[in-house]
């Protein structure tokens, strides 16, 4: 007997920044497999939208270029997404960087270039805030979706990519840790402001996930093994682990969850 098709996001329009690789790509695929139509946004296309179109049909996905350091491009992204899909139900803000890797992870505050701190904050913090701003403007204009099991009609779902390092500190990552703590804070604040509008705002806080962002570590076998061992689960995360969590937070199963930062880290932060 074949498994039942997942239709938890059937017909919803999801915008995903950072969709060309890593967590964004995995989430785009997961959401499309659950019935959503996907707007893939990134600096350049990696062909994810073409893969989704082949699997789910020509209306399944589209690509819109976007540099999240540019407010006008984020505003245009949300506007074009709404024109394409008729509305924006889900906004996943995954675009991010870890500038400290360029310092061989030895960047303390006194040795880090100010321009690298500013760039990290521009992408990881300001870019998330602006993406939320324009997604919220769009969601407030549109009719709420049909009633869930709680008898409530939801107007939208926002998921911000934070990090387990948005809940704890670590050495030699002053910009990254600062930016991710900011994302956790803004998620809580926005959840309060928009609860009355029935817009969910949550965050994901992954541990070290095997993506291009940490390739500096994973290209060396011993370093990769040591990083995995730092997690009590003794493995790195997979992009799909984070995508599964995002799917849950954007489904009606999470109808009473907002303002939450979901830690997905193999017990790293329990130590």
N, C-alpha and C positions, 0 to 999 in steps of 0.2 A: 504494500500500500504506500503510495507516494505521500510525502508530507504536505500538510495543508499550506496553502499560500498565505504569506504574511501580508495582511491588508491594513495594518494599524495606522498607516499614514496615507491611506488611499485618497487620491485627489488633492492632497495638500501641496502647496508650492513652497519649496525650501531653497533658500539662498545660502550658499556655503562659501565663505572666503577661505583662501588657502587650499582650494579644492584640487589643485594639480598634483599633490603628493601627500604622503604621510597620513595624518589623521583626517585631513579634509577629504582626501580621495577615498579613504575607507568609509567615511560617513556618507559621502555622495552615493557610493555603491550600495551601502546598507539601506539608506533611505529609499533609493529607487526600487530596490528589491521588496520594499514594504509598501509600495504604491505611490510614493511621492513623485512629483515632477521637480527636477533639479536645475537650479541656476548655479553653474560652476563659475566661481570668480577667483581670479589670481592675476599675477602680472603677465603670465603667458600660459597658454593652454598646453596640457600634456596629452590631450586626446581623451580625457576621461568622459567628456560629454559624448564623444563619438562611440565609445564602448557602450554607454547607457542607451543610446539611440538604437544601436544594433540589437541590444537585448530586449528593449521595451517599446520600441517604436519611435517615430520621428518627433513626437511631442514630448518625449520623456525628459529631454535635457537640452540645455543651451549653454554657451560660454559667453561671459561678459568680462572683458579685461578690467582690472581695478587695482590701483595702487592705494592702499588704505592710509597712506600718509597724506593723501590729497582729498580734502573734504568734498570737493566738487565731483570727484570720481565716485565716491561712496554714495552721494546723493543721486547721481545718475544711475548707479548700479541698482538701487532700490526702485527707482522710477521705471527703469527698463524692465526689471523683473516683474513689477506689477503689471506693466503693459503686456508682457509676454504671457504671464499666467493668470491675469485677472485680479490677483491679490498676492500678498506675501503672508503665508501662515507661519513659516519657520525661518529664523535667522540664526545661523551658526557662524560664530566669529572665531575662525581658526588661524588666520594669518598671523604669523609671529616669527621672531628670530631669537637667537641666543648669541649676542655679539661676543660674549666672553670666550667662545671657542677660538676666536682669532688670536687670543692671548695665550693659547695652550692651557686654558683654564687656570691661569695664575694671576688673574686680575683682581687685585684689591682696590678699594676706592681711590687710594692715592696714586695708583699707577694706570688707572683706566682713562682713556681719552674721553673728554667731555662730549665730543661729537658722537661717540659710540653709545654713551648713556642716552643722549638725546634721541638717537635713532631708535634705540630699543623702546623707549617710552612712546615715541611717535607711532610705532607699529603695534606694540603689545598692549599699550594702555589707551592712548588717544585714538588709535584706529578702532579699537573695540568700542570705546565710548561713542565715536561718531557713527559707527555701524549700528549700534543700538539706537541712537538718536533718530536716524532716518527710518529704521525699521519700525520703531515705535510710532513715528508720525504716520506711516502707512497703515499700521495695524489699527490705530485709533480711528481711521477714516472708514474702515471696512466693517461689514456685518460679521458678527460672531458666527463660528461654526455651529453645527447641530449639537444638541444636548448630549453630554456624556452621562456616565452612570450616576453621577452626583446630581443630575438634573440641571447642570450649568452649561452655558454656552461660552466657549473659549474664543478669544479674539486673536491670540497668537502665542508663539513659543520662541523664546530666545535662549540660546546656549552659548556661553562664553568659554573659550579655552583658557583656563588658568593653568595651574600646575600644583603638584603636591608642594612645590617650593613657593606657592602662594599661601601656604599654611604653616610652614616651618622655614628656617633659614638653612643655608649651607655656605661653605667657604668659597671665596673667589668668584662669586656671581652677583656683584652688587646691583647691576642694572636689571638682570633677569628676575632676581628675587623681588626687587622693588616693584617691577611692572606687574608681576603675577599676584602679589599681595594687593595691588591696586585693583586688579580685575575682580578678585574675591570681594573686596569692599564695594565696588560699584554694583556688583551683582546683587548684594544684599540690599543696597539702597534703592535700586530700581525696582526690586521685587516689592518693596513696601509701597512705592509711589503708584505702581501699575496693577496692584492686586485688585483694586476696585474696578479696573477695566478688564479684568479676567485675561491678563497677559502674564504668562509664566516667564520668569527670568531666573535661570540657573547657570551653574558653572561646572566644568569638568576639571578635576585636579589629578592628572595622570602622574605616575612615577616615570621612570626612564623607559620609554617605549622605543622599540627598534625601528626608527625612521631615519631619513636623511639628516635630520637636525642633530642627531648624536653620532653620525658616521665617524666623527673625529675619534670617538672611543671604540666603536664597534669594528673598525677596520683592523684592529689588533686583537687577535684571539684571546690573549691573556687579559687584556684590559676589558674586553667584552665580558669574559667570564667573571672577573672581579666585580664589574658593575652589576651583573645579574645576581651575584652572591650577596650584594649589599641589601637585596630585598629578601626577607625571610622566605618568600615563595621560591627563591633561588632561580628566578628567570626574569628576563626583560618582558615588558608588556608588548602586546601586538597591537597594531592600529585597530584591528577589529574589536579588541577589548574595549577601547574607548568609543568606537562607533556603536557598539551594543548599548553602552550607557547613554549615549546621546539619543538613540532610538527610544529607549525607555522614557527619558525625560521629555521627549516630544510626543509621547503617546498619551492616550486617555488613562492609561494605567497610573500615570503620575499626576492625576488631576488635582491633588491637594499638596503638591510639592512645588514650592517656589522660594527663591532666595537661598537655595541650597548649593553648596559646593561639594560635589560628589568625588570622593577620593578613590582612585583606581590605581593602587600602587603595590599590590602584593605584600602589604603590611609594612612597607618601608617606614611610614610615619608613626607606626606603633612602637618603635624602638626607643 
